[in-house]
Amino acid sequence: MFIDIPTSLEERVLVKSIYEDFMIDTYTFYYLLSILYIPIYLQ
């Protein structure tokens, strides 16, 4: 997981930054799971 600390404490920017980080981490997790499980189902 990549954690970056926003330079601004403006609420809108902070929430957007946290949301984007969460979405990237979620999609990365699902991508890794798919890489692990797809070969199992194809056998």
Backbone torsions as a table, in degrees:
resi	resn	phi	psi	omega
1	MET	NA	136.3	178.8
2	PHE	-101.5	123.1	180.0
3	ILE	-113.9	121.0	174.2
4	ASP	-117.7	142.6	-178.5
5	ILE	-98.1	120.4	-179.2
6	PRO	-63.7	144.7	178.9
7	THR	-81.6	-19.0	-179.6
8	SER	-109.5	145.6	178.0
9	LEU	-105.5	16.3	176.0
10	GLU	-64.9	133.9	-171.2
11	GLU	-59.4	-45.0	-177.0
12	ARG	-63.9	-42.8	-179.9
13	VAL	-67.9	-40.6	-179.6
14	LEU	-64.3	-45.8	179.7
15	VAL	-64.1	-42.0	178.8
16	LYS	-62.6	-41.6	179.6
17	SER	-64.5	-44.9	179.1
18	ILE	-64.4	-42.0	179.1
19	TYR	-62.1	-45.4	179.6
20	GLU	-63.3	-41.7	177.6
21	ASP	-62.5	-41.9	179.3
22	PHE	-63.2	-44.1	-179.4
23	MET	-65.4	-42.1	178.7
24	ILE	-63.1	-43.5	179.1
25	ASP	-64.6	-39.8	179.6
26	THR	-65.0	-47.8	-179.8
27	TYR	-66.5	-35.1	176.7
28	THR	-64.7	-42.0	178.6
29	PHE	-62.0	-46.2	179.0
30	TYR	-65.4	-35.9	177.5
31	TYR	-63.8	-44.7	178.6
32	LEU	-64.8	-39.4	176.8
33	LEU	-62.8	-40.8	-180.0
34	SER	-65.7	-37.9	177.3
35	ILE	-63.3	-35.6	-179.5
36	LEU	-74.9	-40.5	-170.6
37	TYR	-94.4	-23.9	-179.6
38	ILE	-62.2	-45.0	178.3
39	PRO	-60.9	-31.0	179.0
40	ILE	-65.6	-42.1	-179.4
41	TYR	-74.2	-22.7	-178.6
42	LEU	-82.9	-12.3	-179.5
43	GLN	-76.0	NA	NA
